[in-house]
Amino acid sequence: MAIFRAKEIAQFSDAELVENEEKLQLELIQHYGKVSAGGAPENPGKIQEVRRTIARIKTEQTKRKA
């Protein structure tokens, strides 16, 4: 899944935000599963980028609620 920046996330609809957050959560779980099984991630920085993108989506959702 692609990594989104704040400007891109601001253009998403509410439904798209929820959908992308769910997809990224699943991707993060898969990465953590590989690491916990003893395997080395093919891109170690990917976990951090996915976490940051999830945080950006949650921040945008909070902005819209206010």
VMD Tcl script that builds the backbone (N, CA, C; Angstrom):
set m [mol new atoms 198]
animate dup $m
set s [atomselect $m all]
$s set {name element resname resid chain x y z} {
  {N N MET 1 A 0.839 -1.168 0.000}
  {CA C MET 1 A 0.000 0.000 0.000}
  {C C MET 1 A 0.888 1.236 0.000}
  {N N ALA 2 A 0.414 2.257 -0.636}
  {CA C ALA 2 A 1.193 3.482 -0.762}
  {C C ALA 2 A 1.225 4.250 0.553}
  {N N ILE 3 A 2.266 5.027 0.723}
  {CA C ILE 3 A 2.391 5.911 1.874}
  {C C ILE 3 A 1.819 7.257 1.455}
  {N N PHE 4 A 0.893 7.774 2.256}
  {CA C PHE 4 A 0.225 9.021 1.926}
  {C C PHE 4 A 0.781 10.158 2.766}
  {N N ARG 5 A 0.840 11.326 2.174}
  {CA C ARG 5 A 1.264 12.530 2.875}
  {C C ARG 5 A 0.021 13.277 3.363}
  {N N ALA 6 A 0.214 14.255 4.225}
  {CA C ALA 6 A -0.898 14.967 4.853}
  {C C ALA 6 A -1.794 15.650 3.815}
  {N N LYS 7 A -1.212 16.219 2.783}
  {CA C LYS 7 A -2.012 16.895 1.750}
  {C C LYS 7 A -2.903 15.903 1.006}
  {N N GLU 8 A -2.375 14.728 0.746}
  {CA C GLU 8 A -3.165 13.702 0.055}
  {C C GLU 8 A -4.290 13.204 0.950}
  {N N ILE 9 A -3.996 13.017 2.222}
  {CA C ILE 9 A -4.982 12.510 3.166}
  {C C ILE 9 A -6.118 13.501 3.341}
  {N N ALA 10 A -5.820 14.793 3.310}
  {CA C ALA 10 A -6.848 15.822 3.472}
  {C C ALA 10 A -7.866 15.781 2.342}
  {N N GLN 11 A -7.497 15.237 1.196}
  {CA C GLN 11 A -8.402 15.192 0.052}
  {C C GLN 11 A -9.302 13.972 0.047}
  {N N PHE 12 A -9.041 13.005 0.938}
  {CA C PHE 12 A -9.855 11.792 1.000}
  {C C PHE 12 A -11.209 12.083 1.635}
  {N N SER 13 A -12.197 11.292 1.244}
  {CA C SER 13 A -13.495 11.357 1.914}
  {C C SER 13 A -13.402 10.580 3.224}
  {N N ASP 14 A -14.439 10.711 4.048}
  {CA C ASP 14 A -14.431 10.000 5.335}
  {C C ASP 14 A -14.371 8.492 5.132}
  {N N ALA 15 A -15.091 7.982 4.151}
  {CA C ALA 15 A -15.100 6.544 3.888}
  {C C ALA 15 A -13.728 6.070 3.422}
  {N N GLU 16 A -13.071 6.866 2.606}
  {CA C GLU 16 A -11.738 6.502 2.121}
  {C C GLU 16 A -10.724 6.498 3.270}
  {N N LEU 17 A -10.886 7.420 4.212}
  {CA C LEU 17 A -9.984 7.437 5.363}
  {C C LEU 17 A -10.101 6.150 6.158}
  {N N VAL 18 A -11.322 5.724 6.431}
  {CA C VAL 18 A -11.543 4.500 7.203}
  {C C VAL 18 A -11.000 3.297 6.444}
  {N N GLU 19 A -11.274 3.242 5.150}
  {CA C GLU 19 A -10.820 2.116 4.329}
  {C C GLU 19 A -9.291 2.026 4.303}
  {N N ASN 20 A -8.628 3.157 4.089}
  {CA C ASN 20 A -7.164 3.156 4.032}
  {C C ASN 20 A -6.554 2.843 5.386}
  {N N GLU 21 A -7.179 3.311 6.455}
  {CA C GLU 21 A -6.664 2.998 7.784}
  {C C GLU 21 A -6.721 1.500 8.049}
  {N N GLU 22 A -7.829 0.868 7.672}
  {CA C GLU 22 A -7.968 -0.578 7.874}
  {C C GLU 22 A -6.912 -1.346 7.074}
  {N N LYS 23 A -6.691 -0.939 5.832}
  {CA C LYS 23 A -5.694 -1.609 4.992}
  {C C LYS 23 A -4.292 -1.463 5.584}
  {N N LEU 24 A -3.997 -0.261 6.064}
  {CA C LEU 24 A -2.670 -0.033 6.638}
  {C C LEU 24 A -2.493 -0.793 7.943}
  {N N GLN 25 A -3.551 -0.912 8.744}
  {CA C GLN 25 A -3.466 -1.691 9.976}
  {C C GLN 25 A -3.145 -3.150 9.662}
  {N N LEU 26 A -3.791 -3.700 8.631}
  {CA C LEU 26 A -3.515 -5.078 8.235}
  {C C LEU 26 A -2.079 -5.239 7.742}
  {N N GLU 27 A -1.614 -4.270 6.977}
  {CA C GLU 27 A -0.237 -4.318 6.478}
  {C C GLU 27 A 0.746 -4.273 7.641}
  {N N LEU 28 A 0.466 -3.438 8.643}
  {CA C LEU 28 A 1.337 -3.331 9.803}
  {C C LEU 28 A 1.369 -4.641 10.588}
  {N N ILE 29 A 0.222 -5.273 10.723}
  {CA C ILE 29 A 0.161 -6.564 11.417}
  {C C ILE 29 A 0.989 -7.605 10.673}
  {N N GLN 30 A 0.933 -7.595 9.356}
  {CA C GLN 30 A 1.720 -8.535 8.560}
  {C C GLN 30 A 3.219 -8.304 8.764}
  {N N HIS 31 A 3.631 -7.037 8.789}
  {CA C HIS 31 A 5.044 -6.726 9.002}
  {C C HIS 31 A 5.489 -7.191 10.385}
  {N N TYR 32 A 4.669 -6.911 11.396}
  {CA C TYR 32 A 5.010 -7.344 12.756}
  {C C TYR 32 A 5.046 -8.861 12.848}
  {N N GLY 33 A 4.174 -9.529 12.110}
  {CA C GLY 33 A 4.170 -10.988 12.110}
  {C C GLY 33 A 5.457 -11.564 11.556}
  {N N LYS 34 A 5.955 -10.970 10.489}
  {CA C LYS 34 A 7.222 -11.423 9.908}
  {C C LYS 34 A 8.376 -11.246 10.889}
  {N N VAL 35 A 8.387 -10.098 11.556}
  {CA C VAL 35 A 9.469 -9.806 12.491}
  {C C VAL 35 A 9.398 -10.738 13.695}
  {N N SER 36 A 8.194 -10.962 14.225}
  {CA C SER 36 A 8.073 -11.805 15.408}
  {C C SER 36 A 8.357 -13.275 15.101}
  {N N ALA 37 A 8.208 -13.668 13.840}
  {CA C ALA 37 A 8.503 -15.046 13.449}
  {C C ALA 37 A 10.007 -15.262 13.255}
  {N N GLY 38 A 10.760 -14.198 13.429}
  {CA C GLY 38 A 12.204 -14.333 13.324}
  {C C GLY 38 A 12.760 -13.919 11.980}
  {N N GLY 39 A 11.912 -13.514 11.083}
  {CA C GLY 39 A 12.385 -13.094 9.774}
  {C C GLY 39 A 12.784 -11.639 9.775}
  {N N ALA 40 A 13.617 -11.292 8.855}
  {CA C ALA 40 A 14.028 -9.898 8.721}
  {C C ALA 40 A 13.119 -9.223 7.699}
  {N N PRO 41 A 12.606 -8.065 8.020}
  {CA C PRO 41 A 11.766 -7.362 7.052}
  {C C PRO 41 A 12.594 -6.946 5.833}
  {N N GLU 42 A 11.977 -6.993 4.664}
  {CA C GLU 42 A 12.724 -6.637 3.459}
  {C C GLU 42 A 13.037 -5.145 3.425}
  {N N ASN 43 A 12.211 -4.343 4.089}
  {CA C ASN 43 A 12.443 -2.907 4.165}
  {C C ASN 43 A 12.173 -2.477 5.602}
  {N N PRO 44 A 13.192 -2.354 6.428}
  {CA C PRO 44 A 12.993 -2.048 7.842}
  {C C PRO 44 A 12.298 -0.712 8.095}
  {N N GLY 45 A 12.458 0.243 7.227}
  {CA C GLY 45 A 11.827 1.551 7.397}
  {C C GLY 45 A 10.348 1.563 7.081}
  {N N LYS 46 A 9.868 0.495 6.468}
  {CA C LYS 46 A 8.473 0.428 6.060}
  {C C LYS 46 A 7.533 0.440 7.264}
  {N N ILE 47 A 7.907 -0.237 8.344}
  {CA C ILE 47 A 7.060 -0.299 9.532}
  {C C ILE 47 A 6.846 1.107 10.082}
  {N N GLN 48 A 7.901 1.865 10.181}
  {CA C GLN 48 A 7.793 3.224 10.703}
  {C C GLN 48 A 6.937 4.097 9.795}
  {N N GLU 49 A 7.098 3.972 8.492}
  {CA C GLU 49 A 6.309 4.773 7.557}
  {C C GLU 49 A 4.822 4.421 7.623}
  {N N VAL 50 A 4.519 3.144 7.776}
  {CA C VAL 50 A 3.120 2.727 7.887}
  {C C VAL 50 A 2.520 3.294 9.169}
  {N N ARG 51 A 3.272 3.231 10.260}
  {CA C ARG 51 A 2.779 3.772 11.531}
  {C C ARG 51 A 2.530 5.268 11.425}
  {N N ARG 52 A 3.419 5.973 10.764}
  {CA C ARG 52 A 3.251 7.423 10.596}
  {C C ARG 52 A 2.031 7.747 9.743}
  {N N THR 53 A 1.829 6.969 8.701}
  {CA C THR 53 A 0.677 7.204 7.835}
  {C C THR 53 A -0.629 6.959 8.591}
  {N N ILE 54 A -0.675 5.914 9.413}
  {CA C ILE 54 A -1.856 5.655 10.234}
  {C C ILE 54 A -2.100 6.838 11.171}
  {N N ALA 55 A -1.038 7.369 11.749}
  {CA C ALA 55 A -1.164 8.521 12.639}
  {C C ALA 55 A -1.688 9.739 11.886}
  {N N ARG 56 A -1.236 9.934 10.662}
  {CA C ARG 56 A -1.731 11.053 9.854}
  {C C ARG 56 A -3.227 10.912 9.579}
  {N N ILE 57 A -3.655 9.694 9.279}
  {CA C ILE 57 A -5.076 9.454 9.006}
  {C C ILE 57 A -5.901 9.719 10.261}
  {N N LYS 58 A -5.437 9.225 11.403}
  {CA C LYS 58 A -6.161 9.455 12.656}
  {C C LYS 58 A -6.216 10.927 13.011}
  {N N THR 59 A -5.147 11.665 12.733}
  {CA C THR 59 A -5.134 13.093 12.993}
  {C C THR 59 A -6.172 13.794 12.121}
  {N N GLU 60 A -6.265 13.427 10.868}
  {CA C GLU 60 A -7.240 14.037 9.964}
  {C C GLU 60 A -8.666 13.713 10.410}
  {N N GLN 61 A -8.896 12.491 10.878}
  {CA C GLN 61 A -10.220 12.120 11.367}
  {C C GLN 61 A -10.598 12.959 12.588}
  {N N THR 62 A -9.637 13.205 13.473}
  {CA C THR 62 A -9.888 14.030 14.657}
  {C C THR 62 A -10.183 15.471 14.272}
  {N N LYS 63 A -9.473 15.987 13.285}
  {CA C LYS 63 A -9.719 17.350 12.805}
  {C C LYS 63 A -11.145 17.489 12.285}
  {N N ARG 64 A -11.606 16.482 11.566}
  {CA C ARG 64 A -12.932 16.545 10.967}
  {C C ARG 64 A -14.048 16.425 11.992}
  {N N LYS 65 A -13.780 15.742 13.103}
  {CA C LYS 65 A -14.792 15.623 14.154}
  {C C LYS 65 A -14.997 16.929 14.879}
  {N N ALA 66 A -13.936 17.751 14.958}
  {CA C ALA 66 A -14.015 19.013 15.710}
  {C C ALA 66 A -14.757 20.085 14.937}
}
mol reanalyze $m
mol bondsrecalc $m
mol representation Tube
mol addrep $m
